[in-house]
């Protein structure tokens, strides 16, 4: 509803919510997220000659990720720029649009950032909502890498906590 009729959401909340939580009218519309420049799917680059791609695949395998996981989570990497040598896990909303991504370094560099995230607010993101069956029990974990060790109906908080401000 908020995606298609944001101007009417406040009025709807007032008339029909009756104590049921409905997203507030001041929620921003979904921001457009684009993959990092040079993004490459691991599943389609298993035989790539690029050493950074191969190192990312080795790192993913060291985390017990399989080819099936590469496809299911649409895992990727980049061969240049600030996302080079990072395992990238994208997230898609219920319409199949990219809404977030997390990029984890594959190197043990203590001076750098372990994670780089998409430059959008994570408060309005339901990570990989495209894979969620809302009629079934949902498992919620802390971060995206934790998703890889859980059942298929799982999402993450994108951090260690969330508040009432989150969608």
N, C-alpha and C positions, 0 to 999 in steps of 0.2 A: 504494500500500500504506500509506504513512504517513498518508494522509488518512483512510482507513477503519479502520485497525487500529493506531493509534499506540502502544498499550500493548504490542503484540507485536513491534514493529520491532526492538528490541534483541535479543530471542531469535532472531528470523529472521536478523539479521546474524551472530550467534554461530554458528548452525548451518549456514548456507548460503552466506555470502559468499565464503569461501575466497580472500581476497585481491582480490576484485572490489569496487570502490568501491560502497557502498550508503549512502544518507543515514543519518547517525547518529541514534540513538534520542532524543537530546536536542534534535533539531530541533523548533522550535515548529510547531504546526499553522498552516495558512494563516490570516492575519489577514483580517478582513472589510474591504474597501475600498469606500467609496461615492464617487461623483463629487462634485466641488465643488458647492455650492448654486448653482443657476441655470445649470448646464451646458447648453449648446446645441450640437447638431451643426452644423457649418458646412454640410454637404451639404444639409441641409433648411432652411437659413436664408440661402441665396444672395441672396435678394431682401429680406432684412430691412431695415427702415428704421433700426434702431439704428446709430448711427455707430461704436460700438465693435466691433460685429459686422463691419461693412463694413471697418473698418481692419484687423481680424484677417484677413479674407479677402484684402485687398490685401497684407498682410505675407506670408501663405502663398504667394500667387501670385508675390511677389518672390523666394521661395525655390524657384520653378519647380514648385510643387505644383499639381496639376490636380484637377478635380472627381472623377476616378477615385481619386486619392490621398485626397481628403477622405472618400470612402466606405471605401476599403480600410483606412485607419488610424483611422477613426472620429474624425477631428480635430474639435475643438470649441473653445469659448470660454465665458466668463462675462461677464455685463453688470453684475455688482455684486460687492462683496466683494474680498478680496485676490487673487482669480484674474481680476479684470476686466482686460481688454486683454492677455490672455495666450493663446497658441496652446497648447491642451491636447491631448496625445497619450496616450490611455488604452492600457493593456495588459490582455490577457485570458489566463487560464490555459487549459490544454487542455480544460477543461470549459465554457469560454465565460464564466467569472466574472471580473469586474473584479478585478485583483490589484495594480495600480499605475497611476500616471499621472505625467506630467511636464508642467509648465506653463511655457512660455518667454515672457518678456515680448516684446511687439512694439515697445516703445519703446526709445529709446537713452538710458535713464536710468542714468548711471554710479553713482549713489548707491544704487540698489536692487538687489535680487537678480535675476540674469538668469533663474534657474530656481527654481521651487518644486515640490517633489515630494510624493507621497502620504506620509502619516505612518506608514509601515510599513517594516520592515527590507527592504532590497533584496537581502540575502544569499540569500533563499529564492525570489526572483523570476526566472523565465525570461521575459523581456519578449516579449509577444505569442506565447506558446507555441502559441496556437490556430492560428497560421499556419505553424507549423514542420512539415516533413515529415522525421522523424528517419531515414528510409531514404535520404535524399539528402544531398549535401554541404551543410554549413551555413556561411554567412558570419557572422562575429562582428565587430561594429563597436563603437566606443566609446559612443556615445549614441543616443537615440531619433531625433533629427533626422537622423543619418547613415543610418538605415534607409531613409529616403525616396529615397536615391540608389543603392540596391543591388538585387540580384535579390530575388525573392519569398521565398526560403528564408534569411532573415536574422534574427538577433536582436542584442541589444546588451548590453554589460557594465554599463550604468548607471554609468559612470565610467571612469577611465583604467586601472584595474587590478582584479584580484580575487585571492583567496587560497584556500587549501584549506578555509577556513571556509564558502565559498559553496557552495550546493547544486549 
